[in-house]
Amino acid sequence: MTYETLKVFDCQDMPDEVREDFFRSTKQGNVCLVTVYVDDESLDEAEQDNGSLVSVILWLRENGAIEDEKVVVKHWW
C-alpha cells in the first residue's frame, strides 16, 4: 500500500473572487476534496480553458504550494 502526504487548503480562506473562480472551475458538490496540480502545465491548460483556475493556482502558490506539487482543496460553502 502506498501513502502520500498532501498539503490541504480550505477554499473559505481564499479571497472572494478566487473562491468564486474555484467553485466555477471545479463544478463539484458541497463538502468534498478537490485535487489541484500546481505546475506550469496545469496553469497553461487553465489559461486555454476558461481561465478560472488560473487565479486559484496563483493563490495556492502564494499560500505555500510549490511548483510541481499536488495539493488538496476543501470544497464547501
QUIJO-V571335 format. One record per helix or strand of 2 or more residues. SS is the DSSP state (H for helix, E for strand). FROM is the first residue (numbers start at 1). LEN is the number of residues. If there is no record, write none. Layout:
ss:SS from:FROM len:LEN
ss:SS from:FROM len:LEN
This chain:
ss:E from:8 len:3
ss:H from:11 len:3
ss:H from:16 len:11
ss:E from:32 len:7
ss:H from:40 len:9
ss:H from:52 len:11
ss:E from:69 len:7
